[in-house]
Amino acid sequence: MDNSAFLGACRALLGDAHVISGEADMAPFLRDWRGRFTGRALAVLRPADTEQVAATVKLCVAARIPIVPQGGNTGLVLGSVPDASGSAVVLSLARMQKVRQVDAVNRTMTVDAGVILQRAQEAAAEQGCLFPLSLAAEGSCTIGGNLSTNAGGTGVLRYGNTRELCLGLEVVTPQGEVWSGLRGLRKDNTGYDLRDLFIGAEGTLGIITGAVLKLYPQPKASVTALAAMESPAAALRLLSVMQDHCGASLTGFELMSAFCMRLVAKHFPALPQPLADGHAQYALLELSSSESEAHAAALLERALGAALGEGAVQDAVVASSAAQSRGLWDLREHIPLAQAADGKNIKHDISLPVSSIADFIAGTEPQLQAAFPGCQLVCFGHLGDGNLHFNVAPPAGVANEDFLHSQEAVNRVVHDAVAAYGGSISAEHGIGALKRDELARYKSPVELNLMRAIKAALDPLGLMNPGKVL
């Protein structure tokens, strides 16, 4: 089957409007979210449901056409865009937006893969439940993409990554068959856990088309605070105090350096800055209570008092209203936007044992300064689960593009240090094409061979998101 016949068969299956082949119309599907790369594609295909996905995959298999699955295209590692060859199709799941079922008694929700994360949150809330996955792109990222990258976000400390929030999957295999594992069971010990093969696989083993997600009771109240401290080591002491006093009520603990806060103040001056400048580090804390706001506030104030008594905290402010709480979270959530407004930087999404984070920062920043004098470290992240966004911006006066030529050398400093501390070079963004070679450097031969064996067994033709991960 030649390309013309293949596209004709796709139009007959999906309808002319859902086979996009014009360059201008395809452009939004081919450009990565950070705007650094634009690929090429034979076409963009937009199936309406799982049956159409399966039928489309069978057409691709018959014509030996590679497939790049795509959700909201908000990824950061070139995992959801095609390469420059133009030989692949982008298979967009954006039309698959059904919330199939919310079971408030079983505390589960079954959704299409194309459901926007924010819509999933709203559908749960409409039934008095909480779907706790939350991240900056929640207004445009999709559940299928969240699962394919095992997304993290701000609630991992309490609720875990997306993997922990999923009970079952529906997947179209590389042969165009449908595996339906949409069982809302907490216990199912009946052989290999196929679900975990596809979560985090970035579309290289099959296409997730549906999922059963865990729901939780809506908290009665939550309270937020911003604390200032002298160092990352002090932030770790504060984290220990908060966990000792608050246990599972501690649902958020975000670390932000002084440089991050100054970036936000520079580019978003309207946002409140409730603590004085001059502190080295800041932590954003959130507690949730199943009892009352008064209970949560009292718990938080006792814990902060203990931290002040131990010298872990220099200053703190507790939000007294929902608007103030939103303002504190805005400070954290505007850091990536402030970075983008300030210019390009070299990003690292890393994870470390929580106990090693202060030593990692203290040891790695001098190495970067020695190799790249004057570089600026934009360090923030989910301290409670060991995930740092450890980004390196160019020295003052150095052009962005010139500094980006140093990306491989900067990566080597950061990733070698991550490996030395027993960490991971990708905490929540995935591998995609951007970190594929880095993965080969830091994974053991045994791990890589096992991964290649799984890929070869499930996708022997190599049509599923080729060039990504492996």
Number of C-alpha atoms within 10 A of each C-alpha: 12 10 12 9 11 17 21 15 15 23 16 11 16 19 14 13 9 18 22 20 16 12 13 8 12 19 16 13 24 24 19 22 19 13 8 10 14 17 17 21 26 21 23 25 27 24 24 17 18 21 15 16 27 22 19 22 27 18 20 23 17 12 14 18 22 24 29 26 28 30 26 25 23 20 23 21 21 26 33 30 30 32 22 13 10 13 16 26 24 25 24 23 28 21 16 22 20 17 19 12 13 21 15 15 8 13 18 26 24 24 27 27 32 27 25 26 25 20 18 27 18 14 19 27 16 11 14 14 24 21 24 25 23 18 17 14 15 20 13 16 22 29 32 31 30 29 26 29 26 25 24 24 21 25 21 24 20 18 18 17 24 25 21 13 21 25 23 24 28 23 27 22 20 25 20 21 16 19 15 14 16 19 16 21 13 11 7 10 7 6 6 8 11 13 19 17 13 23 23 23 22 29 28 27 27 29 32 30 25 29 29 24 25 26 24 18 16 17 17 12 16 21 25 26 23 23 24 27 23 16 18 23 19 20 28 21 16 25 22 15 19 24 15 12 17 19 13 15 20 26 22 22 27 24 26 26 21 19 17 24 22 16 20 26 18 13 17 17 11 9 14 13 16 15 14 8 11 10 16 15 24 28 28 23 23 23 24 26 22 14 11 13 17 13 15 23 22 12 21 25 15 14 19 24 15 17 21 17 11 13 15 23 24 15 16 19 16 21 17 12 11 12 10 17 18 12 18 23 18 15 21 22 15 20 24 17 15 20 18 13 14 15 12 18 20 20 17 20 18 22 25 21 16 16 12 16 23 15 12 18 19 13 12 17 18 12 15 19 14 11 13 17 12 15 18 18 22 23 21 25 23 24 26 25 23 19 27 25 22 19 19 25 21 23 16 10 7 12 12 17 12 10 19 17 11 13 14 11 14 22 17 12 15 23 22 17 18 22 14 10 16 12 21 19 24 20 23 23 21 26 25 25 22 16 20 17 12 18 17 14 12 15 13 10 11 9 11 15 12 11 14 12 13 14 19 13 12 16 17 14 16 19 22 26 29 20 16 25 23 17
